Amino acid sequence: MGRKKKVEQEVYHVEVITKARVSDEGDWEYYVKWAGYDSDADTWEPQDNVKQCDRLLNSFWGHVGTDDDDYSVGFEITAKDYWISESQLTFRLVAQLIFTKSKRRSSLRRSSQKTESAKAKRIRRSHLSSR
C-alpha cells in the first residue's frame, strides 16, 4: 500500500483591506490587496475568507468607524489613503521580522546539526582509538 501524497494548498497573504461593502446576502465583503501581487489582482472576498485577519479587520473597523446601523446592499466604505499606507508598512515590517526569525532559526538548526555531527565524529574517533 503506497503512501498518500500530501497536497499542499497555496497560501495567500492579505497585505491590506482597503474597502468593505454589504453583499447581496447582507454580509460584509472586503476588498483585499494581496501581498506580492499588483493592485489589478485585488479582489472582493467574503467575510469567511478573511476571518483569520483579526488584527487587520479590527484596525480597519477602528479606522473607518463602527455603529449599529443597518446598511443596504451595495453600501461601501473605503479606508483613507494614509491608513492604507500605514497598514501596508506594518505588513512589510511584520513580514520582515517573521522572515528574519525564520532564517535565524533555520541557521541555528543547521549550526546545531553541524555541532552534533562533529560531536559524533569525535566520539567515533575516540571510540576507535581506544580499541
C-alpha positions in Angstrom: 0.0 0.0 0.0 1.6 3.3 -1.1 1.7 6.5 0.9 -0.7 9.2 0.1 0.9 12.4 -1.1 0.1 15.5 0.9 -1.4 18.1 -1.4 -0.3 21.5 -0.1 -2.7 24.3 -0.7 -1.2 27.6 -1.8 -1.4 30.2 0.9 -2.1 33.8 0.0 -1.4 36.6 2.4 -3.6 39.7 2.9 -1.5 42.8 2.7 -4.3 45.3 3.4 -8.1 45.6 3.3 -9.0 48.8 1.5 -12.8 48.7 1.4 -15.8 46.9 2.8 -19.3 46.6 1.3 -22.6 44.9 2.0 -23.1 41.9 -0.2 -26.3 40.7 -1.8 -26.8 38.4 1.2 -26.4 41.3 3.6 -23.0 40.2 4.9 -19.8 42.2 4.7 -17.3 41.6 1.9 -13.8 43.1 1.9 -11.6 44.4 -0.9 -8.3 42.8 -0.4 -4.8 43.8 -1.6 -2.9 40.5 -1.8 0.8 40.5 -0.7 3.2 40.1 -3.6 0.6 41.0 -6.3 -0.2 44.2 -8.1 -3.4 46.1 -7.4 -5.0 44.7 -10.5 -5.2 41.3 -8.6 -7.2 42.9 -5.7 -10.5 41.0 -5.1 -13.7 41.2 -3.1 -13.7 38.5 -0.6 -16.5 37.2 1.7 -16.1 37.7 5.4 -15.3 34.0 5.9 -12.2 34.3 3.7 -10.6 37.0 5.8 -11.8 36.0 9.3 -8.3 34.9 10.3 -7.1 38.5 9.7 -8.3 39.7 13.2 -5.7 42.4 13.7 -6.3 43.8 10.2 -10.1 43.7 10.5 -10.1 45.3 13.9 -7.7 48.0 12.6 -9.8 48.6 9.5 -13.1 49.0 11.5 -11.3 51.1 14.1 -10.2 53.4 11.3 -13.5 53.7 9.4 -15.6 53.5 12.5 -18.4 51.2 13.6 -22.0 51.7 14.6 -25.2 49.8 15.0 -26.8 51.0 11.7 -28.1 48.6 9.1 -26.7 49.3 5.7 -28.4 48.5 2.4 -26.9 46.0 -0.2 -24.1 47.6 -2.1 -23.2 50.1 0.7 -19.4 50.6 0.5 -16.9 52.2 2.9 -13.3 53.0 1.9 -10.3 53.5 4.2 -8.3 56.7 3.9 -5.0 56.5 1.8 -2.9 57.3 4.9 -4.3 54.4 6.8 -3.8 52.0 3.8 -0.2 53.1 3.6 0.4 52.7 7.3 -1.2 49.2 7.2 1.0 48.2 4.2 4.1 49.4 6.1 3.1 47.4 9.1 2.5 44.3 7.0 6.0 44.6 5.4 7.7 45.2 8.8 6.0 42.2 10.4 6.7 40.0 7.3 10.4 41.1 7.5 10.5 40.2 11.2 9.0 36.8 10.6 11.3 36.1 7.7 14.4 37.2 9.8 13.3 35.0 12.8 12.7 32.0 10.5 16.0 32.5 8.8 17.8 32.7 12.2 16.0 29.5 13.4 17.0 27.7 10.2 20.6 28.9 10.6 20.6 27.8 14.3 19.2 24.4 13.3 22.0 23.9 10.7 24.6 25.0 13.2 23.2 22.6 15.8 23.2 19.8 13.2 26.9 20.5 12.3 27.8 20.6 16.0 26.1 17.3 16.6 27.7 15.8 13.5 31.2 17.0 14.7 30.5 15.6 18.2 29.5 12.3 16.7 32.7 12.1 14.7 34.8 12.9 17.8 33.1 10.2 19.8 33.5 7.7 16.9 37.2 8.6 16.6 37.8 8.3 20.4 35.9 5.1 20.5 38.0 3.7 17.6 41.3 4.9 19.1 40.6 3.3 22.5 40.4 -0.2 20.9 
